[in-house]
Amino acid sequence: MGAKVQVIFYSTYGHVYRLAEAVAAGAREVAGASVELYRLAETLPAEVLAKMGAVEAQKAFAHVPIADPNKMADADAIILGTPTRYGAAAAQMRAFQDATGGLWGKGALIGKIGSAFTSSASQHGGQETTLMSMATFFFHQGMLIAGVPYSSKELVIMSEMSGGTPYGATTIAGPKGERMPSENELAIARAQGRHVATMAGKMVGK
């Protein structure tokens, strides 16, 4: 049996969801990999989401099952996706991480692979600090961290504005969320999924 990969995301307007789909698709390209996609439950009240204009956007991924933090113990690799909020993960993702205290107490995630991806409104909106803060969670859980290797040539493209870092896939959403992930950004996300699934496969001997 191949590596078990979980892709878990929180998305407000769908940008991180698009990246999550691409990450999962890349992981599924690896022979033997079993890939599951989960979303985090929304914690904002419906009236707030309506004022933000996010209700319709969230219908696009309402079919994705809600993540259970305890099920992460079943995975060989866990890839977390979150929007950037003031240079750090969104509150929904931080709450999900806080709910893993039981796993931490048991050492249930030690030795598993952790990886992360994100979005921000601007080119310099804190993407790298968000990804590094996600790495802190993986370190505390005793996990091995994977990013995006420079064999992904999309990381160094200069012909267009693009997200993407060696720490993880990213996208630039625009101040009003008007920009969805580009094909270059999605290619980086797929490369991240492939890389993580490949590493996990080697660890489990497949």
N, C-alpha and C positions, 0 to 999 in steps of 0.2 A: 504494500500500500504506500502511495506517495505522500508528500507533505500536505498537511492541512493548513490552509491559509485563511485567515479571517480579515476582511476589510470592513472597518467600522467607521462611520462618518456622521458628522452633524452638518447640516446645511440649512441656510435660511432661504436663499433665493435660487438654489440649484447649482451654483458654481462648483461647490465641493462635491456635490452628487455627481456631476459630469466627470470630475477627476476620479472619483471613487469607481465609477463604471469602467474607466480606462485602466485604472490600476488593477481591478479584478480581471479585466480582459487580458491584460498582459500576463498576469499570474496563471491564467487558464491556458496560455500557450505552452507552458512547461509540462512535459509529459508526466502523467501520474499525479499532478497536483489537484487537490480538492479545494475549491475556493467558495467561501460563503460571504455574502454581502449583507451587512446590517446597518441600520440607521439608529441614531439616538433619539429618544423621545423629545418632542418639543416641550419646553417649559414656559414659553411666553404665552400669556392669555390670548384668546382668539381675537379680542378687540384690539390688542396691541399689534398682532400680526396683520390685521386688516388695515390699520393705520400705516403700517410699514409697507403695505402692498405685497405681502409675502404669501397670502392665502393661496392664490392660484398657482404660484411657483411650487409650493410644497405638495400640491396634488400630484405632481409629476413623479414623486418618489414615495408617495403614501403607501404603495404596495410593498415596499421593502420592509422586512420584519424588523422589529425592535430588538436592539442588542441586549443581551443579558451578560453583565460583567463576569459572572461565574463560569460561563461557557468558554471564556478565553483560555481556561485551563486545558481545554480539549485541543487547542491549536498548536501548531509548531511555529507559526509566524503570525504576528498581529500587525496590521497596517492601519493606523488611525488618521482620519482626516478631519480637519476643523477649520473654520474661518479664523482669521486673525482679528483679535480685539485688543487694540492698544498694545500691540507687540507681543501678545500672548494668546493662548487658546481661548475659545469661547467658553462661557460659563457652563454650558451644557456638557462640553467635553471635560472640563475640570471636575464637574460633579460626578461624571461617569468614572473618572480616574479615582476620585475619592471613595467610590463605592467598591474599590478593589482591595480594601484593607484586609479582608479575610483571605484573599489570594496571597497577599504579601505575607501575612502571618504564617501561612502554610508553605511559603516558598514555591507556590504553584506555577509561577511564571519564570522561574530561574532557568536560564539556558535557552529560552525561546528567543526568536528574532523579533525585534521591534522596529518599526519604520513609520514615518509620518509624512503627510502632505497638507498643504494649506492654500488659502486664497487671501488676498487683501485688496482694498479699494484702489491703491496706488502702487507705483513701481517700487517705492521705498517705504511701504506701509507696515514694515515689521515682520515680513515673511520669515526671515532667517532667525530672528529672535524667537518667534513662535515655534519654529522647528527645533531650535535648541532647547526651549523649555519643555517640549515634548520628550526630547532625549533625556532630560532629567528624570521624568517619570520612568522611562525604560531602565535607566541606571539603578534607580531605587528598587525596581522589581527584579534586578539581577539579570536583565535581558541583554542580548547581543544586538547592537544597532547597525542597521543597514540604511544607506541612502541611495543615491543614483550615481553610478560610476561614470567617468568621462568617456567611456566607450559609447555612451549615448551622445552622439555628435550634436543633437538638438540643443544641448546645454550651452554650446558656444556659437550659436547662430547670431549673426550681426545684421541681417537684412530686415529684421522686424522687431518690434517690441515683443518681448516674451518673458514669461516667468520661467522658473526652473532653476534649481540649485543642487549642488552635490549632497545637500542635507535632505532633500526630498522634492517632489514635484510641487509646483505652485502655479497659480494663475492670477492675473490682474483683472479685477472685476469692474473697475471704474467707480467713480464717486456715487453713481446712482445704480450700480449693478448692471449697467447696460452692456457690458462686454462679457461674453461667455468664453470659456477656454478655447484657445486657438488649436489648430491641428498640431502645431509644434509643441504646445504645452501638453496636449493629450498624448503625443508620442513619448514625451518624457515620463508621463504617468504610467504608460504601458511598460516602458523600460524599467521603471521602479518595481512594478508588479512582477515582471519576469525575473529581475535580479533577486528579489526577496524569495520568490518561489524556488528559484534555482539553488540559492543558498540553503533554504530549508530542506530541499530534496537531498542535498549532499549530507546534511546533518542526520537525516533519518535513513540514509543509505539507499536512496532511490534516485 
